[in-house]
Amino acid sequence: MTKRNLLFFTFIVFQVFCLDALVAEETAGKIKLSPNEAVELAIKNNLTLEIQRINTDTKKRASDYVWNKFLPTVGLSGGVNLNSQNSKTTGDFQTQGQTEQMQSVSTTGFQGQVQAQLAINFALFEGIKSLKLDYETGLLSLEQAKLELERDVRKTYYNIMLLEKQAGQQYESLRNTEEQAKSAESQYRAGRQPELSYLQARVNVETMKPSIDQAANGLRLAKSNFAMTLGLPLDTDFELSLPVDGTRYIPLDTKELVRQAKDNNPDILVQKQQLRTLLSQRKAQVYQKLTPNLSLGWTGGLSGNGSKTRGETNLSSTATTLNQDALSTSGVFTIGLSWTATSLLPFSVDSQSIKDMDNNIKTLSISIAYAEQGAELDINNKVYSLEQIRASIEAQRATAELAERSYNETLRAYNNGLQSLLQVQNSEEQLRNARLSLYQQESNYLQGLIDLEYSIGVPFGTLMTQSE
């Protein structure tokens, strides 16, 4: 090995070592993330979902403590009375002469009262049922929000993978173009190619750099938005990985998928639960209007008083205390029935409120029927789109293979002086475009399956793990 070759070999080894160290440094700061792990982070940290949890917790407490409607209303009252009176009397005694007597009388009284009232109507029992149905609606709404978030996270995950593939393809094209420029320079200096070919190769290299910078910025922005969705710092870098099983094409039974969508679609399930809650609330209003109110009441009282008398004379100072205490209790229990007759009038507030609720029920029923019809059309469109994408992927994969063979043959011919640099560049561009189109269609198929899984209400990944 000559000295020149030895130096060149040492330089190559040094570059490889530096590149490996750089890659290891960049990978060390990344978070390795699978689709399932991304979903877990989003459900745990997403702020929008946290608001939904708080709303559900409010409904849960209302359902758990629904029995408190049977607690009576209890009121306590009490008071104390203080009264003081002084009197002066004079009298004659044979042995002592005239005398004076002072008398002081103090009276103390207190009273207390307890009142308890409870109003009962048949509407109260139906209202309890309505609260429980409302809580179940809240649970379904929370589950729907989780599924929507999971759907969006998974689609974003695969979209970032697409951006990484596109950026990687552009970097590879840039390396190929730089190699072509070096080859053009060597052939120009050897006199086998004109200077124009070398200049065109350099221009092509510089032209590709802005698009690569743009792709890198787009990928960085997408990752920042993804980090915010997951509740992580915006500068978090990810190393994405696909599940081990990968993605398989599956046959799609449109009729079965439509049936599943009508029974399990999260949006339709929430609307049906809302309709059940609304029907229960209407029944409670009817009971409130047509049935009397039963009121139970009890009033209890406690009172007491005492007096204190003190007497003094001018002959001798004597004190005489007389205590007279009295304590009494009382209690009254009442039962009453009341009924608002005006509520039967068709133009009363209660009657109009029930009619308004009837219209809301009709509107929601129509909305459910429309959603079920829309689900059938949506499933048909999704299945048709997936079949089209699948056919396009097969064709695009064959195109990419042909483009790669064409590029390799053109590059070999160029190195042998049989093709021009422009032909190599055109062939390389065709290969890049074919690969980018293939990546795009594969990503579209994955995201289409995710949308279809949400529409039919099955766990995400169900369709992806099925085989033909």
C-alpha positions in Angstrom: 0.0 0.0 0.0 1.5 3.3 -1.0 1.8 6.2 1.4 -0.9 8.1 -0.4 -3.3 5.3 -0.2 -2.5 4.8 3.5 -3.3 8.4 4.2 -6.5 8.2 2.3 -7.5 5.1 4.2 -6.7 6.7 7.5 -8.8 9.8 6.6 -11.8 7.6 5.7 -11.6 5.7 9.0 -11.4 8.9 10.9 -14.5 10.3 9.1 -16.4 7.1 9.8 -15.4 7.3 13.5 -16.5 10.9 13.8 -19.8 10.2 12.0 -20.6 7.3 14.4 -19.8 9.4 17.4 -22.1 12.2 16.1 -24.9 9.8 15.4 -24.5 8.3 18.9 -24.6 11.8 20.5 -27.7 12.7 18.6 -29.5 9.4 19.4 -28.6 9.7 23.1 -30.8 12.8 23.5 -33.8 11.2 21.7 -36.9 9.6 23.2 -37.7 6.2 21.7 -41.4 6.2 21.1 -43.8 3.6 19.7 -47.4 4.5 18.7 -48.8 2.9 21.8 -46.4 4.8 24.1 -47.3 8.1 22.3 -51.0 7.4 22.9 -50.4 6.7 26.6 -48.5 10.0 27.0 -51.2 12.0 25.2 -54.0 10.5 27.3 -52.0 11.2 30.5 -50.8 14.7 29.8 -53.2 16.3 27.3 -54.8 19.4 28.8 -58.0 19.3 26.7 -58.6 15.8 27.9 -58.1 16.9 31.5 -61.0 19.4 31.1 -63.2 16.5 30.0 -62.1 14.5 33.1 -63.1 17.3 35.4 -66.5 17.6 33.8 -67.0 13.8 34.1 -65.9 14.0 37.8 -68.6 16.6 38.4 -71.3 14.3 37.0 -69.9 11.4 39.0 -70.2 13.2 42.3 -73.8 14.2 41.3 -74.6 10.6 40.6 -72.8 9.2 43.7 -74.6 11.6 46.1 -78.0 11.5 44.4 -79.5 10.3 47.6 -79.0 13.7 49.2 -82.3 14.8 47.5 -84.0 12.9 50.3 -82.3 14.9 53.0 -84.9 17.3 54.7 -84.3 21.0 54.9 -83.4 21.6 58.6 -83.5 25.1 60.2 -82.5 26.0 63.8 -83.5 29.2 65.7 -83.1 30.3 69.3 -83.1 33.3 71.6 -82.6 34.5 75.2 -84.8 37.1 77.1 -83.4 39.0 80.1 -85.8 41.2 82.4 -84.9 43.0 85.6 -87.3 44.9 88.0 -86.7 46.9 91.3 -89.4 47.8 93.9 -89.4 49.8 97.2 -91.9 49.4 100.1 -92.3 51.1 103.6 -94.0 49.8 106.8 -94.5 50.5 110.6 -93.4 48.2 113.3 -94.3 48.6 117.1 -90.8 47.8 118.3 -88.7 49.2 115.5 -90.6 52.1 114.1 -90.9 52.8 110.4 -88.9 50.5 108.0 -88.1 50.4 104.3 -87.7 47.3 102.2 -86.0 47.1 98.7 -86.9 44.1 96.4 -85.1 43.2 93.1 -86.7 40.6 90.7 -84.7 39.2 87.7 -86.4 37.0 85.1 -84.4 35.0 82.5 -86.0 33.1 79.6 -84.8 31.2 76.6 -86.4 29.4 73.6 -85.2 27.3 70.7 -86.9 25.8 67.7 -86.1 23.1 65.1 -87.8 23.0 61.7 -87.5 20.1 59.2 -89.2 20.0 55.9 -89.1 17.5 53.0 -90.9 17.8 49.6 -91.5 14.6 47.6 -92.7 14.3 44.0 -92.6 11.4 41.5 -90.4 13.7 39.4 -87.7 13.3 42.1 -87.3 9.6 41.4 -87.0 10.1 37.7 -84.6 13.0 38.3 -82.3 10.5 40.1 -82.4 8.3 37.0 -81.6 11.3 34.8 -78.5 12.1 36.9 -77.2 8.6 36.5 -77.9 8.7 32.8 -76.1 12.0 32.6 -73.1 10.5 34.3 -73.1 7.6 31.8 -73.2 10.2 29.0 -70.2 11.9 30.5 -68.3 8.6 30.6 -69.1 8.0 26.9 -68.1 11.6 26.0 -64.8 11.1 27.9 -64.2 7.8 26.0 -65.0 9.5 22.7 -62.5 12.3 23.5 -59.9 9.7 24.3 -60.5 7.9 21.0 -60.4 11.1 19.0 -57.1 12.0 20.7 -55.7 8.5 20.0 -56.8 8.7 16.4 -55.1 12.1 15.9 -51.9 11.0 17.8 -51.6 7.8 15.6 -52.2 9.7 12.4 -49.6 12.4 13.4 -47.2 9.6 14.4 -47.3 8.1 10.9 -47.2 11.6 9.3 -44.0 12.4 11.1 -42.6 9.1 9.9 -43.5 10.1 6.4 -41.7 13.5 6.8 -38.6 11.6 8.1 -38.7 9.3 5.1 -39.1 12.3 2.7 -36.3 14.2 4.4 -34.1 11.1 4.3 -34.8 10.6 0.6 -33.8 14.2 -0.1 -30.6 13.8 1.9 -29.8 10.7 -0.1 -30.5 12.6 -3.4 -28.2 15.4 -2.2 -25.4 12.9 -1.6 -25.9 11.4 -5.0 -25.9 14.8 -6.6 -22.7 15.7 -4.8 -21.1 12.5 -6.0 -22.2 13.3 -9.5 -20.6 16.8 -9.2 -17.4 15.2 -8.0 -17.5 12.8 -10.9 -18.2 15.6 -13.3 -15.3 17.6 -11.9 -12.9 14.6 -12.4 -14.1 14.0 -15.9 -13.8 17.7 -16.7 -10.2 17.9 -15.4 -9.5 14.7 -17.4 -10.9 16.3 -20.5 -13.7 13.8 -21.0 -16.5 16.2 -20.2 -17.0 19.9 -20.9 -16.8 22.6 -18.2 -20.6 23.2 -18.7 -21.4 19.8 -17.4 -19.4 20.4 -14.2 -21.0 23.8 -13.6 -24.5 22.3 -14.1 -23.7 19.6 -11.6 -22.6 22.2 -9.0 -25.7 24.3 -9.7 -27.9 21.3 -9.1 -26.2 20.6 -5.7 -26.8 24.2 -4.5 -30.4 24.2 -5.8 -31.3 21.2 -3.7 -30.0 22.7 -0.4 -33.0 25.1 0.2 -35.5 22.4 -0.2 -33.6 20.2 2.2 -33.6 23.0 4.8 -37.3 23.5 4.3 -38.0 19.8 4.8 -35.9 19.8 8.0 -37.8 22.8 9.4 -41.1 21.2 8.5 -40.1 18.1 10.4 -38.9 20.1 13.4 -42.2 22.0 13.5 -44.2 18.8 13.3 -42.3 17.3 16.1 -42.8 20.4 18.3 -46.5 20.2 17.7 -46.5 16.5 18.5 -44.6 17.1 21.7 -47.2 19.7 22.8 -50.0 17.1 22.2 -48.1 14.6 24.3 -47.5 17.1 27.1 -43.8 17.2 26.6 -41.3 20.1 26.2 -41.5 21.5 22.7 -37.8 20.8 22.0 -38.2 17.1 22.7 -36.7 14.9 19.9 -38.3 11.6 19.0 -37.0 8.3 17.6 -40.1 6.7 16.2 -40.5 3.0 15.7 -43.2 0.9 14.1 -44.8 -2.2 15.8 -43.0 -5.4 15.2 -45.9 -6.9 13.1 -45.9 -4.0 10.7 -48.7 -3.2 8.3 -50.6 -5.7 6.2 -53.3 -5.3 3.5 -56.6 -6.8 4.5 -59.9 -7.6 2.8 -62.6 -5.2 3.8 -66.3 -6.3 4.0 -68.3 -3.1 3.5 -71.6 -4.4 4.8 -70.1 -5.8 8.0 -68.1 -2.5 8.5 -71.3 -0.5 8.1 -73.1 -2.7 10.7 -70.3 -2.2 13.1 -70.3 1.6 12.5 -74.0 1.9 13.3 -73.6 -0.1 16.5 -70.2 1.1 17.8 -69.3 4.4 16.3 -68.3 6.7 19.2 -70.2 9.7 17.9 -73.4 7.8 17.4 -73.1 6.1 20.8 -72.8 9.5 22.5 -75.9 10.8 20.7 -78.0 7.8 21.6 -77.0 8.1 25.2 -77.9 11.8 25.1 -81.3 10.9 23.7 -81.9 8.5 26.6 -81.0 11.2 29.1 -83.3 13.7 27.4 -86.2 11.2 27.5 -85.7 10.7 31.2 -85.6 14.5 31.8 -88.9 14.9 29.9 -90.5 12.2 32.0 -89.4 14.0 35.1 -91.0 17.2 33.8 -94.3 15.4 33.1 -94.3 14.0 36.7 -93.6 17.4 38.0 -96.6 18.8 36.1 -99.2 16.1 36.7 -98.5 14.7 40.2 -99.0 16.5 43.5 -96.2 17.5 45.8 -96.1 15.7 49.2 -94.6 17.8 51.9 -93.6 16.5 55.3 -92.7 18.8 58.1 -91.8 18.7 61.8 -91.4 21.7 64.1 -90.0 21.2 67.7 -89.6 23.8 70.4 -87.8 24.1 73.7 -88.4 27.0 76.2 -87.6 27.7 79.8 -87.6 30.7 82.3 -86.4 31.4 85.8 -86.7 34.2 88.4 -84.5 35.5 91.1 -85.7 37.8 94.0 -83.5 39.7 96.5 -84.8 41.7 99.5 -83.1 44.2 102.0 -84.5 46.3 105.0 -83.0 49.4 106.8 -83.0 47.5 110.2 -81.2 44.5 109.1 -79.7 43.4 105.9 -81.3 40.1 104.7 -81.3 38.4 101.4 -84.0 36.1 100.4 -83.7 34.3 97.0 -86.6 32.5 95.4 -85.9 30.5 92.3 -88.8 29.5 90.1 -87.7 27.6 87.0 -89.9 26.1 84.3 -88.9 24.0 81.2 -91.3 23.1 78.4 -91.1 21.3 75.1 -93.4 21.1 72.0 -93.5 19.4 68.7 -95.7 19.5 65.6 -95.7 17.1 62.7 -97.5 18.1 59.4 -98.3 16.4 56.2 -99.5 18.3 53.2 -100.4 17.9 49.5 -100.1 20.6 47.0 -100.7 20.8 43.3 -100.3 23.6 40.8 -103.4 23.6 38.6 -102.1 26.2 36.2 -99.4 23.8 35.0 -102.2 21.9 33.1 -102.9 24.9 30.9 -101.4 24.5 27.4 -99.8 27.9 27.5 -98.3 27.6 30.9 -94.5 27.6 31.5 -94.4 23.9 32.3 -96.4 22.9 29.2 -94.3 25.0 26.9 -91.1 23.6 28.5 -92.3 20.1 27.8 -93.1 21.0 24.2 -89.6 22.5 23.8 -88.1 19.3 25.1 -90.2 17.3 22.6 -88.7 19.3 19.8 -85.2 18.7 21.2 -85.9 15.0 21.3 -87.2 15.0 17.7 -84.1 17.0 16.6 -81.7 14.6 18.3 -83.6 11.6 16.9 -83.2 13.0 13.4 -79.6 13.7 14.0 -79.0 10.1 15.0 -80.8 8.8 11.9 -78.7 11.2 9.8 -75.5 10.1 11.5 -76.3 6.4 10.8 -77.0 7.2 7.1 -73.8 9.2 7.0 -71.9 6.3 8.6 -72.9 4.1 5.7 -71.8 6.6 3.1 -68.6 7.3 5.1 -67.6 3.6 5.4 -68.2 3.1 1.6 -66.0 6.1 0.8 -63.3 4.9 3.2 -63.3 1.4 1.9 -63.2 2.6 -1.7 -60.4 5.0 -1.0 -58.3 2.3 0.8 -58.8 -0.1 -2.2 -57.7 2.7 -4.5 -54.6 3.5 -2.4 -53.7 -0.2 -2.2 -53.8 -0.5 -6.0 -51.8 2.7 -6.3 -49.2 1.4 -3.8 -48.7 -1.8 -5.9 -48.3 0.2 -9.0 -46.0 2.8 -7.4 -43.8 0.1 -5.9 -43.3 -1.4 -9.3 -42.6 2.1 -10.7 -40.0 2.7 -7.9 -38.2 -0.6 -8.7 -38.1 0.3 -12.4 -36.9 3.8 -11.6 -34.1 2.4 -9.4 -32.9 0.0 -12.2 -33.0 2.8 -14.7 -31.0 5.1 -12.5 -28.4 2.4 -11.8 -28.0 1.7 -15.5 -27.9 5.4 -16.5 -25.2 6.1 -13.8 -23.2 3.1 -15.0 -23.4 4.3 -18.6 -22.4 7.8 -17.5 -19.3 6.6 -15.7 -18.4 4.8 -19.0 -19.0 8.0 -21.0 -22.1 6.7 -22.7 -24.7 9.0 -21.0 -24.7 12.7 -20.2 -24.9 14.2 -16.7 -28.3 15.6 -17.6 -29.7 12.2 -18.2 -28.3 11.0 -14.9 -29.9 13.9 -13.1 -33.3 13.2 -14.8 -33.1 9.5 -13.9 -32.2 10.3 -10.3 -35.1 12.8 -10.1 -37.5 10.2 -11.4 -36.3 7.7 -8.8 -36.7 10.2 -6.0 -40.2 11.2 -7.1 -41.2 7.5 -7.4 -40.0 6.8 -3.9 -41.6 9.9 -2.4 -45.0 8.9 -4.0 -44.7 5.4 -2.6 -44.0 6.7 0.9 -47.0 9.1 0.6 -49.4 6.3 -0.5 -48.2 3.9 2.3 -48.8 6.7 4.9 -52.2 7.4 3.4 -53.1 3.7 3.7 -52.1 3.6 7.3 -53.9 6.8 8.2 -57.0 5.6 6.3 -57.1 2.4 8.4 -56.9 4.5 11.5 -59.9 6.6 10.4 -61.8 3.4 9.5 -61.1 1.8 12.9 -62.5 4.9 14.7 -65.6 4.9 12.5 -66.5 1.3 13.2 -65.6 1.6 16.9 -63.0 -1.1 17.2 -59.7 -0.8 19.1 -56.9 0.9 17.1 -54.7 -1.7 15.5 -57.4 -4.2 15.0 -57.5 -3.9 11.2 -53.7 -3.5 11.0 -53.0 -6.9 12.7 -55.4 -8.9 10.4 -54.0 -10.9 7.6 -55.4 -11.9 4.3 
